[in-house]
């Protein structure tokens, strides 16, 4: 299987597929020293209230350098209509997956992530080699670890109860990232998974999770 993603540069193969029903993809921004929610809102021409709402923050939240926040939506460009220079072919890698022995369901949510529901408190492992660039709270993802797996390609591991890695730490494929939270309403353990490709949030194919 070969898919095309409209990004300038991507060195790491992965099974990545846009939600065809959605005309938009999420855009993200890495917070720099001195940034404020008001300043970012002005830069991206959105309201502070909007930024706070989509990131689970309030208008007076203090932003940390290196924090990744959602800043809006981009129209998804059909790969066949994008220029050859901006399209990179990515081959499906069968070994690029997460295995859970007690997974009961995997659900795609809001064109941003997949939710994995587990019967047991299993460990969430790194999908691939990389460097941890963020540990903290990330909107609806709750306690989150973001790993840079390649040039312009990041793995987002959310809804973690415990975190076993730190900022700047190098990780290898299969290394422990964290453990899932227990969802009282669903009565299952639960974690969230997503990708960031370039400056867009991409929903992983549900086949990423081996049940």
C-alpha positions, -999 to 999 in steps of 0.1 A, spaced: 0 0 0 14 34 -10 -2 67 2 8 103 -4 10 130 22 14 167 13 44 176 33 78 189 23 100 163 40 93 130 57 120 104 62 101 79 82 76 55 67 43 50 85 7 39 79 -8 73 78 -42 81 63 -64 113 63 -100 109 73 -117 112 39 -149 125 54 -131 156 69 -121 186 48 -98 199 75 -68 187 95 -56 201 128 -27 226 129 -3 227 157 23 252 171 54 247 192 55 273 220 86 295 221 101 314 250 80 344 258 49 333 239 14 340 254 -20 327 244 -29 362 233 2 366 211 -4 332 195 -41 341 189 -31 373 171 -5 355 150 -30 329 138 -59 353 136 -81 334 160 -97 344 193 -80 336 227 -113 319 237 -110 296 207 -74 286 215 -82 280 252 -113 259 243 -96 235 218 -66 230 241 -84 226 274 -68 258 288 -80 291 302 -72 326 289 -46 332 316 -28 298 313 10 301 314 26 285 284 58 265 287 85 266 261 83 235 239 47 230 246 26 220 216 -8 234 212 -36 232 186 -40 265 168 -67 258 142 -75 239 111 -61 236 76 -80 225 45 -68 191 36 -52 191 1 -60 161 -21 -26 145 -27 -33 140 -64 -38 177 -68 -8 188 -49 26 196 -66 51 169 -71 77 188 -51 55 189 -20 44 153 -20 64 125 -5 54 88 -9 53 68 23 53 30 23 33 10 48 56 -7 73 38 -37 88 61 -37 119 51 -1 127 24 -9 152 15 -11 189 5 -44 204 -20 -47 233 -30 -81 247 -62 -68 264 -75 -42 238 -112 -44 235 -118 -16 210 -101 12 190 -121 42 180 -113 72 157 -122 105 174 -129 140 160 -103 137 131 -75 142 157 -67 108 174 -77 73 181 -88 60 215 -76 26 227 -97 8 254 -80 -19 274 -91 -45 300 -58 -43 318 -33 -15 327 -8 -23 300 23 -3 291 22 21 261 54 17 241 72 39 216 62 32 180 97 39 167 131 53 177 131 90 185 136 119 210 111 130 236 103 167 229 73 172 253 60 158 285 30 175 301 -7 183 296 -18 187 259 -55 197 257 -79 167 255 -49 144 254 -44 150 291 -10 139 304 10 134 272 43 124 258 53 136 223 82 119 206 100 132 174 103 100 154 116 116 122 120 148 103 86 165 106 70 133 121 59 131 157 41 105 178 16 118 204 9 94 233 -19 108 255 -41 100 285 -12 86 304 -14 80 342 23 73 346 51 86 324 84 67 322 105 91 300 117 127 303 121 157 280 152 153 257 154 116 263 162 93 234 139 63 231 140 32 209 112 13 193 92 -6 219 105 13 249 81 21 277 65 56 273 38 54 300 7 36 313 -30 44 304 -55 61 327 -86 43 340 -118 57 325 -144 55 353 -173 61 329 -163 34 304 -148 10 330 -118 4 309 -82 16 308 -77 41 280 -50 59 260 -50 82 230 -27 81 200 -21 105 172 5 118 147 18 152 139 31 155 103 47 188 95 23 212 113 -8 191 110 -24 165 133 -31 133 114 -53 105 127 -35 71 127 -52 42 109 -69 20 135 -48 -9 122 -19 8 139 -31 -10 171 -27 -48 170 -55 -64 191 
